[in-house]
C-alpha cells in the first residue's frame, strides 16, 4: 500500500490553461476487500497525461 496525503482533499484544482481528462478509479472486491490505492495512479497519470482520482469506502463493520 502506498501512503497518500490528504493535503489536496477539498481543494479546487482548476487550471483553465491546462485542461486534462479525469479518470476516477473505484475499486471492486465484492464489498469484502480492496482499497483505492491498490493501483498506482501516478503511472497512468504520467503516461496518459490525465488526472487520476482514487476513492476509498468502508467495506463492512469496524
C-alpha positions in Angstrom: 0.0 0.0 0.0 1.2 3.5 -0.8 0.6 6.1 1.8 -1.3 9.1 0.3 -1.6 12.6 1.7 -5.0 14.1 2.3 -3.4 17.5 1.6 -5.5 18.1 -1.6 -8.9 16.9 -0.2 -11.5 19.5 -0.8 -9.2 21.8 -2.8 -10.1 23.4 -6.1 -7.6 22.2 -8.7 -9.0 24.2 -11.6 -6.4 25.3 -14.2 -8.2 26.8 -17.2 -5.0 26.8 -19.3 -4.1 23.1 -18.9 -7.2 21.0 -19.4 -6.8 17.3 -18.9 -9.3 14.4 -18.7 -10.1 13.0 -15.3 -10.2 9.2 -14.6 -11.9 8.0 -11.4 -10.9 4.6 -10.1 -13.4 2.9 -7.7 -12.1 -0.5 -6.5 -14.3 -3.6 -6.7 -13.9 -6.6 -4.4 -17.5 -7.6 -3.8 -17.7 -5.4 -0.7 -15.2 -7.7 1.0 -11.7 -6.4 0.3 -9.8 -3.7 -1.6 -8.6 -0.1 -1.3 -8.4 2.9 -3.6 -4.6 2.7 -3.6 -4.4 -0.8 -5.0 -3.2 0.7 -8.2 -0.5 3.4 -8.6 -2.4 6.2 -10.4 0.8 8.2 -10.9 2.0 5.8 -13.6 -1.3 6.2 -15.5 -1.3 9.9 -15.0 2.3 10.3 -16.3 1.9 8.1 -19.3 -1.7 9.1 -20.2 -1.4 12.8 -19.3 -4.6 12.5 -17.2 -5.6 13.3 -13.7 -6.3 10.1 -11.7 -8.6 10.1 -8.7 -9.0 7.1 -6.4 -11.5 6.7 -3.6 -11.9 4.6 -0.5 -15.1 3.5 1.1 -16.0 1.3 4.1 -16.4 -2.4 3.5 -18.4 -3.5 6.4 -18.4 -3.0 10.2 -15.4 -2.0 12.1 
